[in-house]
Amino acid sequence: MKSKTLIEAKNINFSYEKELVLKDINFKLQEGDFFAVTGPNGGGKSTLIKIILSILKPKSGEVIKAKEIQTPLEIGYVPQNTNINLDFPISVLDVVMMGNGAKHKNLKSFGISYSKMEIECAKHSLSKVGMQEFIKRKISDLSGGQRQRVMIARAICSHPKLLILDEPTSSIDINGQKEIYKLLKELNKEVTILVVTHDLSVISNYANKVLYVNHEAYIHNLKDDRFKIDSNEHFCEVELMQLLGESHA
C-alpha cells in the first residue's frame, strides 16, 4: 500500500539578501520514513529545516503539509544547540512537560499543575532515553549530552506525527549515540523521523532515504535506488558526500 505524503517540497528557492542558499528543492517525505538530511556545512540544511518548520518562508515555491501535521504540536523538534539559560531554575520534569504545554488546563499563578497522566508520560519518555533518574534534577546540573536526551524526551512527550532532529547526537558519547539511534529506530515504528546528520552509521543502518543538500538537493532511496551503502564497507565522510552529491537523473 502506498505511503501517505506528509511533506512535499515543490521548487523551493531561498536567499539571504543576494546570497542564494537553496535552489529548486524538490522532495517528498512519506509517512513512516526515516529520512536523513546531510550535506556540507553552509549548504542550506538548517535553512531547509526552518522552512519546513515555518520559521522561514521560501522566496518561491511551497511546502505542502498533510493535515496530520498542520499544528505545531504534531511536529516534535529537537535542536542541535542545548545551551539554554542555565541560570533559570527549571527541573528536568518541567523541561519535558513543555512538550505538552499547550494541553495543560490547570494553570496556577506562578506555575503549572500537571496531571498524573502527564507526569507518567514524562517519566516514560525519560526512561526511553535513559534519564528517568534525573527527573527532579535541575537542567543546569546536566552535561550537554544529558540535556540533549532531555530535549528528545520532551519531543517524544508531545506525541508528534513527525519528529525532526538537528544533529541529535553531536554532544553525546559513542555509546550514547548508539542508544539514541536505537531509540529513534524503535520510535520510527510509530512516528516519521527526519534527522539532520553527518553520521555515516545513520545513513547506512537506519535511514531509508537520504536528502543531500548543497544549495541544490538530490534525494536517494536507500532501499531500492541504484545508490546503495554497504554498512560493512568503509566510507569516509568526503567519499560519502561525493556519492550523495551525484544526481542520478
VENMO-V371115 format. One record per residue. RES is the residue in three letters. PSI is psi in degrees with one decimal (* if undefined). OMEGA is omega in degrees with one decimal (999 if undefined). Layout:
res->[RES;RES]
psi->[PSI;PSI]
omega->[OMEGA;OMEGA]
This chain:
res->[MET;LYS;SER;LYS;THR;LEU;ILE;GLU;ALA;LYS;ASN;ILE;ASN;PHE;SER;TYR;GLU;LYS;GLU;LEU;VAL;LEU;LYS;ASP;ILE;ASN;PHE;LYS;LEU;GLN;GLU;GLY;ASP;PHE;PHE;ALA;VAL;THR;GLY;PRO;ASN;GLY;GLY;GLY;LYS;SER;THR;LEU;ILE;LYS;ILE;ILE;LEU;SER;ILE;LEU;LYS;PRO;LYS;SER;GLY;GLU;VAL;ILE;LYS;ALA;LYS;GLU;ILE;GLN;THR;PRO;LEU;GLU;ILE;GLY;TYR;VAL;PRO;GLN;ASN;THR;ASN;ILE;ASN;LEU;ASP;PHE;PRO;ILE;SER;VAL;LEU;ASP;VAL;VAL;MET;MET;GLY;ASN;GLY;ALA;LYS;HIS;LYS;ASN;LEU;LYS;SER;PHE;GLY;ILE;SER;TYR;SER;LYS;MET;GLU;ILE;GLU;CYS;ALA;LYS;HIS;SER;LEU;SER;LYS;VAL;GLY;MET;GLN;GLU;PHE;ILE;LYS;ARG;LYS;ILE;SER;ASP;LEU;SER;GLY;GLY;GLN;ARG;GLN;ARG;VAL;MET;ILE;ALA;ARG;ALA;ILE;CYS;SER;HIS;PRO;LYS;LEU;LEU;ILE;LEU;ASP;GLU;PRO;THR;SER;SER;ILE;ASP;ILE;ASN;GLY;GLN;LYS;GLU;ILE;TYR;LYS;LEU;LEU;LYS;GLU;LEU;ASN;LYS;GLU;VAL;THR;ILE;LEU;VAL;VAL;THR;HIS;ASP;LEU;SER;VAL;ILE;SER;ASN;TYR;ALA;ASN;LYS;VAL;LEU;TYR;VAL;ASN;HIS;GLU;ALA;TYR;ILE;HIS;ASN;LEU;LYS;ASP;ASP;ARG;PHE;LYS;ILE;ASP;SER;ASN;GLU;HIS;PHE;CYS;GLU;VAL;GLU;LEU;MET;GLN;LEU;LEU;GLY;GLU;SER;HIS;ALA]
psi->[136.4;134.2;149.8;139.5;119.8;-40.5;133.4;120.0;126.4;107.9;48.9;128.4;139.4;142.0;148.8;106.7;-113.9;-0.9;111.6;124.9;-44.7;135.7;117.5;55.2;125.0;128.4;164.2;135.2;116.6;152.0;129.3;-6.1;147.8;96.9;114.5;136.5;123.4;174.9;172.1;157.6;137.3;4.2;-11.3;8.8;-49.6;-37.6;-41.5;-42.9;-40.4;-33.5;-41.9;-37.3;1.4;20.7;-37.2;153.5;135.7;151.6;-32.9;163.7;-176.1;157.3;117.2;122.9;139.7;158.7;-22.7;-18.8;35.8;-26.3;152.9;-33.0;-17.7;-0.3;114.2;137.8;129.4;108.0;161.8;-39.3;114.9;16.0;67.7;174.0;101.4;-8.4;-12.8;123.8;76.5;142.0;165.7;-43.1;-45.5;-41.4;-46.6;-39.6;-20.2;-23.6;-24.4;17.7;-39.4;-12.6;-8.4;136.1;-33.1;78.5;136.6;173.2;-43.5;26.0;-175.5;136.1;125.1;142.5;162.6;-38.3;-40.1;-40.5;-40.2;-36.5;-44.7;-43.9;-42.1;-42.5;-42.7;-35.1;-33.6;-28.3;13.8;29.1;17.8;-27.9;-7.2;11.7;-31.8;-2.1;153.5;143.0;-27.9;-17.4;-5.3;157.6;169.9;-42.8;-39.8;-39.9;-36.6;-39.1;-38.6;-39.9;-36.2;-41.6;-39.0;-43.3;-38.0;-39.3;-20.1;-1.8;53.9;156.8;-26.8;131.7;118.7;126.7;131.1;105.7;61.5;-16.8;17.4;-22.4;19.9;144.2;172.7;-47.2;-40.7;-37.4;-45.9;-41.2;-39.7;-43.9;-29.9;-41.3;-47.1;-38.1;-39.6;-42.7;-29.1;-14.3;-22.5;-18.7;144.1;137.0;132.2;119.5;128.5;126.1;152.3;2.5;114.8;-32.3;-30.0;-45.9;-39.6;-27.7;-18.1;-44.9;145.6;-17.9;149.9;133.8;115.4;121.3;117.6;71.3;-54.1;176.0;142.3;129.7;138.5;127.2;112.0;-7.9;-43.6;11.1;167.3;-16.0;122.4;149.3;123.3;117.3;-16.5;-5.9;142.0;130.3;138.6;164.4;-37.6;-45.2;-41.7;-42.8;-36.6;-43.0;-45.5;-27.4;-3.0;118.4;141.7;52.5;*]
omega->[-176.6;-179.9;178.4;175.8;177.4;179.8;172.4;175.2;-175.6;173.6;-178.8;172.9;179.2;176.2;170.6;-172.2;-177.3;-177.1;178.9;-178.8;-179.9;-177.3;172.3;-179.6;178.9;172.7;174.2;174.2;-175.7;175.0;-179.9;179.1;160.6;-163.7;180.0;174.4;-177.4;-178.4;-176.3;173.9;-178.5;-177.2;176.7;-177.6;-177.4;177.4;178.6;179.1;178.8;176.8;177.9;-179.4;179.9;173.4;174.5;175.3;178.3;176.3;173.6;-174.3;-177.1;172.1;-179.4;-178.6;176.0;-176.6;-179.3;-177.0;-179.1;-178.1;-177.6;-177.9;-178.0;173.0;174.9;-177.8;176.8;-179.2;176.8;-175.1;178.5;-178.7;176.9;179.6;-174.9;176.3;-178.9;-173.3;-178.0;-177.3;176.0;178.3;-179.2;180.0;-178.6;-178.0;177.6;177.5;178.2;-172.8;-177.0;-177.7;-178.8;179.9;-173.5;-179.5;175.4;-175.7;-175.6;179.8;-178.4;176.6;-177.4;175.0;178.4;-179.7;179.8;178.5;178.1;177.0;179.5;179.1;-179.8;178.9;179.5;178.9;-179.7;179.9;175.1;-176.4;-175.6;-178.5;-175.3;-170.0;-178.0;-179.0;173.2;-178.4;-179.6;-179.0;-174.6;173.6;178.6;178.8;177.8;177.7;177.9;177.5;177.9;178.5;176.3;177.0;178.1;-180.0;178.0;-175.4;179.7;179.2;-176.7;171.6;179.0;179.0;179.8;-178.5;-179.3;-178.6;-170.8;-176.7;-174.8;-178.8;-173.9;-179.9;-172.5;-179.9;178.2;178.0;-179.3;-179.3;179.6;-177.7;171.6;177.7;-178.9;178.0;177.6;178.4;-178.0;175.0;-176.3;-175.3;177.0;-175.8;168.5;-175.4;173.0;-172.2;167.1;-174.6;-177.7;-178.1;177.9;-177.6;-175.3;-172.5;-172.4;-173.3;170.8;175.7;176.1;176.6;177.3;-176.2;171.8;-173.1;166.1;-176.5;175.2;179.7;-179.9;173.7;-172.7;-178.4;-175.1;177.4;176.5;175.5;-179.5;171.4;174.0;-175.7;179.1;-178.6;-177.2;171.9;165.6;-174.8;-179.2;179.0;-179.7;179.2;178.5;178.5;-177.2;-178.5;178.4;175.3;176.8;177.6;999]
